[in-house]
Amino acid sequence: MKSKFIYLLPLLLLCVAACVKSKDPSLDPNYSYPLGNFTGKFTVIHKNSWTSKYDTASASIKLVLSTSIGFAVSGDTTIHAPSYGSFSENAVNMIFNDVTYPATGFPKKTHLAGLYAYTYDGMNLQITGNVADTLHYKYVLVKN
């Protein structure tokens, strides 16, 4: 009898774990996707692979997210390119299709292009992207 219990215990734990639900924010009827005008700080973080030290540069930017016009980036353009295009989103990721991104070569300034993870609480929007093991982009924005 004791040996049967030992074999049934993992099965019981598996059944209990399967019944526990994880909350997907996109299934919440009160969840709002980020749309509107945002301002804040863009930071590029580069880790030197030889010294393991971090170099950072920041700029104040404005981001517009609209279902009718797409997205547009403006503001301090010293390290971030002014750009625009279309975007799509789900509860955790945003994909930006920047029409100003050069077709060939590597751009001199950062463009908001590609896949990014994000968090949004209705007011604060944080967008993060890992371009490579040593290069990360972070947008910390507030809705206007």
MARFI-235245 format. One record per residue (C-alpha): residue in three letters; y, x, z. Coordinates in Angstrom, 3 decimals, always signed. Layout:
// MARFI-235245
<pt code="ala" v="Y" u="X" w="Z"/>
...
// end
This chain:
// MARFI-235245
<pt code="met" v="+0.000" u="+0.000" w="+0.000"/>
<pt code="lys" v="+2.393" u="+2.822" w="+0.855"/>
<pt code="ser" v="+1.807" u="+4.540" w="-2.488"/>
<pt code="lys" v="+2.635" u="+1.316" w="-4.385"/>
<pt code="phe" v="+5.982" u="+1.144" w="-2.578"/>
<pt code="ile" v="+6.827" u="+4.721" w="-3.626"/>
<pt code="tyr" v="+6.237" u="+3.796" w="-7.268"/>
<pt code="leu" v="+8.167" u="+0.531" w="-7.045"/>
<pt code="leu" v="+11.215" u="+2.044" w="-5.314"/>
<pt code="pro" v="+12.594" u="+3.802" w="-8.459"/>
<pt code="leu" v="+12.028" u="+0.624" w="-10.463"/>
<pt code="leu" v="+13.909" u="-1.402" w="-7.857"/>
<pt code="leu" v="+16.813" u="+1.092" w="-7.892"/>
<pt code="leu" v="+16.931" u="+0.942" w="-11.676"/>
<pt code="cys" v="+17.139" u="-2.849" w="-11.600"/>
<pt code="val" v="+19.941" u="-2.790" w="-9.029"/>
<pt code="ala" v="+21.885" u="-0.193" w="-11.045"/>
<pt code="ala" v="+21.552" u="-2.303" w="-14.201"/>
<pt code="cys" v="+23.076" u="-5.300" w="-12.431"/>
<pt code="val" v="+26.205" u="-3.410" w="-11.334"/>
<pt code="lys" v="+29.009" u="-4.054" w="-13.824"/>
<pt code="ser" v="+31.628" u="-1.526" w="-14.808"/>
<pt code="lys" v="+35.073" u="-2.934" w="-15.494"/>
<pt code="asp" v="+36.345" u="-2.361" w="-19.005"/>
<pt code="pro" v="+40.158" u="-2.699" w="-19.009"/>
<pt code="ser" v="+40.175" u="-4.151" w="-22.519"/>
<pt code="leu" v="+38.154" u="-7.139" w="-21.263"/>
<pt code="asp" v="+40.822" u="-7.992" w="-18.671"/>
<pt code="pro" v="+42.931" u="-10.879" w="-20.036"/>
<pt code="asn" v="+45.993" u="-9.402" w="-18.293"/>
<pt code="tyr" v="+45.591" u="-5.962" w="-19.923"/>
<pt code="ser" v="+48.550" u="-5.104" w="-22.139"/>
<pt code="tyr" v="+48.468" u="-2.474" w="-24.818"/>
<pt code="pro" v="+51.485" u="-0.168" w="-24.947"/>
<pt code="leu" v="+54.067" u="-1.544" w="-27.350"/>
<pt code="gly" v="+57.833" u="-1.069" w="-27.329"/>
<pt code="asn" v="+60.270" u="+1.783" w="-26.758"/>
<pt code="phe" v="+59.338" u="+4.716" w="-24.528"/>
<pt code="thr" v="+61.235" u="+7.832" w="-23.445"/>
<pt code="gly" v="+60.057" u="+10.873" w="-21.568"/>
<pt code="lys" v="+58.726" u="+14.374" w="-21.753"/>
<pt code="phe" v="+56.424" u="+16.007" w="-24.260"/>
<pt code="thr" v="+54.726" u="+19.191" w="-23.070"/>
<pt code="val" v="+52.601" u="+21.622" w="-25.025"/>
<pt code="ile" v="+50.296" u="+23.730" w="-22.863"/>
<pt code="his" v="+48.752" u="+26.891" w="-24.303"/>
<pt code="lys" v="+46.236" u="+29.041" w="-22.461"/>
<pt code="asn" v="+46.211" u="+32.678" w="-23.524"/>
<pt code="ser" v="+42.541" u="+33.471" w="-24.077"/>
<pt code="trp" v="+42.992" u="+37.167" w="-23.183"/>
<pt code="thr" v="+45.108" u="+36.857" w="-20.033"/>
<pt code="ser" v="+44.090" u="+33.291" w="-18.980"/>
<pt code="lys" v="+47.772" u="+32.573" w="-18.293"/>
<pt code="tyr" v="+49.409" u="+29.338" w="-19.358"/>
<pt code="asp" v="+52.499" u="+29.059" w="-21.560"/>
<pt code="thr" v="+54.298" u="+25.730" w="-21.644"/>
<pt code="ala" v="+57.170" u="+24.257" w="-23.609"/>
<pt code="ser" v="+58.734" u="+20.824" w="-23.141"/>
<pt code="ala" v="+61.066" u="+18.464" w="-24.942"/>
<pt code="ser" v="+62.559" u="+15.033" w="-24.251"/>
<pt code="ile" v="+61.373" u="+12.542" w="-26.849"/>
<pt code="lys" v="+61.563" u="+8.878" w="-27.747"/>
<pt code="leu" v="+58.504" u="+7.002" w="-28.979"/>
<pt code="val" v="+58.521" u="+3.568" w="-30.593"/>
<pt code="leu" v="+55.191" u="+1.706" w="-30.823"/>
<pt code="ser" v="+55.349" u="-1.470" w="-32.901"/>
<pt code="thr" v="+52.784" u="-3.698" w="-34.570"/>
<pt code="ser" v="+55.168" u="-4.259" w="-37.492"/>
<pt code="ile" v="+56.511" u="-0.745" w="-38.210"/>
<pt code="gly" v="+53.888" u="+1.504" w="-36.579"/>
<pt code="phe" v="+55.126" u="+4.455" w="-34.535"/>
<pt code="ala" v="+58.169" u="+6.716" w="-34.693"/>
<pt code="val" v="+58.996" u="+9.872" w="-32.728"/>
<pt code="ser" v="+62.592" u="+11.074" w="-32.285"/>
<pt code="gly" v="+64.701" u="+12.910" w="-29.723"/>
<pt code="asp" v="+64.667" u="+16.653" w="-29.000"/>
<pt code="thr" v="+63.054" u="+18.111" w="-32.117"/>
<pt code="thr" v="+63.004" u="+21.773" w="-31.087"/>
<pt code="ile" v="+59.198" u="+21.808" w="-30.632"/>
<pt code="his" v="+58.151" u="+18.291" w="-31.697"/>
<pt code="ala" v="+58.664" u="+17.080" w="-35.242"/>
<pt code="pro" v="+60.441" u="+13.787" w="-35.841"/>
<pt code="ser" v="+57.734" u="+11.695" w="-37.408"/>
<pt code="tyr" v="+56.431" u="+8.218" w="-38.096"/>
<pt code="gly" v="+53.374" u="+6.402" w="-39.371"/>
<pt code="ser" v="+50.697" u="+3.937" w="-38.356"/>
<pt code="phe" v="+48.569" u="+3.839" w="-35.225"/>
<pt code="ser" v="+45.656" u="+1.971" w="-33.733"/>
<pt code="glu" v="+44.453" u="+1.707" w="-30.163"/>
<pt code="asn" v="+41.748" u="+0.468" w="-27.878"/>
<pt code="ala" v="+41.725" u="+0.474" w="-24.075"/>
<pt code="val" v="+41.425" u="+4.277" w="-23.762"/>
<pt code="asn" v="+42.283" u="+5.954" w="-27.101"/>
<pt code="met" v="+45.067" u="+5.920" w="-29.656"/>
<pt code="ile" v="+44.818" u="+7.225" w="-33.208"/>
<pt code="phe" v="+48.052" u="+8.219" w="-34.952"/>
<pt code="asn" v="+48.304" u="+8.586" w="-38.728"/>
<pt code="asp" v="+51.496" u="+10.610" w="-39.203"/>
<pt code="val" v="+52.723" u="+10.266" w="-42.799"/>
<pt code="thr" v="+55.097" u="+13.240" w="-42.326"/>
<pt code="tyr" v="+52.231" u="+15.634" w="-41.484"/>
<pt code="pro" v="+52.058" u="+18.327" w="-44.192"/>
<pt code="ala" v="+49.221" u="+17.868" w="-46.680"/>
<pt code="thr" v="+48.569" u="+21.609" w="-46.810"/>
<pt code="gly" v="+49.145" u="+24.449" w="-44.380"/>
<pt code="phe" v="+49.892" u="+24.263" w="-40.676"/>
<pt code="pro" v="+53.064" u="+22.505" w="-39.448"/>
<pt code="lys" v="+55.703" u="+24.590" w="-37.664"/>
<pt code="lys" v="+56.288" u="+21.852" w="-35.057"/>
<pt code="thr" v="+53.925" u="+19.520" w="-33.222"/>
<pt code="his" v="+53.224" u="+16.166" w="-34.849"/>
<pt code="leu" v="+51.822" u="+13.100" w="-33.116"/>
<pt code="ala" v="+48.737" u="+12.928" w="-35.315"/>
<pt code="gly" v="+45.064" u="+12.337" w="-34.662"/>
<pt code="leu" v="+43.078" u="+11.075" w="-31.666"/>
<pt code="tyr" v="+44.588" u="+10.991" w="-28.173"/>
<pt code="ala" v="+43.465" u="+9.569" w="-24.841"/>
<pt code="tyr" v="+45.977" u="+7.467" w="-22.960"/>
<pt code="thr" v="+46.637" u="+5.539" w="-19.774"/>
<pt code="tyr" v="+49.128" u="+2.715" w="-19.448"/>
<pt code="asp" v="+50.033" u="+0.609" w="-16.428"/>
<pt code="gly" v="+52.578" u="-1.681" w="-18.077"/>
<pt code="met" v="+55.460" u="+0.749" w="-17.487"/>
<pt code="asn" v="+54.186" u="+4.345" w="-17.550"/>
<pt code="leu" v="+52.428" u="+5.700" w="-20.614"/>
<pt code="gln" v="+50.591" u="+9.031" w="-20.553"/>
<pt code="ile" v="+49.109" u="+10.336" w="-23.780"/>
<pt code="thr" v="+46.984" u="+13.489" w="-23.774"/>
<pt code="gly" v="+45.347" u="+15.409" w="-26.553"/>
<pt code="asn" v="+43.170" u="+18.485" w="-26.697"/>
<pt code="val" v="+43.757" u="+20.263" w="-29.962"/>
<pt code="ala" v="+41.534" u="+23.198" w="-29.027"/>
<pt code="asp" v="+40.067" u="+24.809" w="-25.921"/>
<pt code="thr" v="+43.352" u="+26.623" w="-25.408"/>
<pt code="leu" v="+45.905" u="+24.065" w="-26.635"/>
<pt code="his" v="+46.769" u="+20.728" w="-25.013"/>
<pt code="tyr" v="+49.487" u="+18.138" w="-25.621"/>
<pt code="lys" v="+50.814" u="+15.820" w="-22.927"/>
<pt code="tyr" v="+53.284" u="+12.957" w="-23.281"/>
<pt code="val" v="+54.612" u="+11.420" w="-20.043"/>
<pt code="leu" v="+56.706" u="+8.408" w="-21.042"/>
<pt code="val" v="+58.350" u="+5.404" w="-19.427"/>
<pt code="lys" v="+58.932" u="+2.075" w="-21.119"/>
<pt code="asn" v="+62.621" u="+1.238" w="-21.691"/>
// end
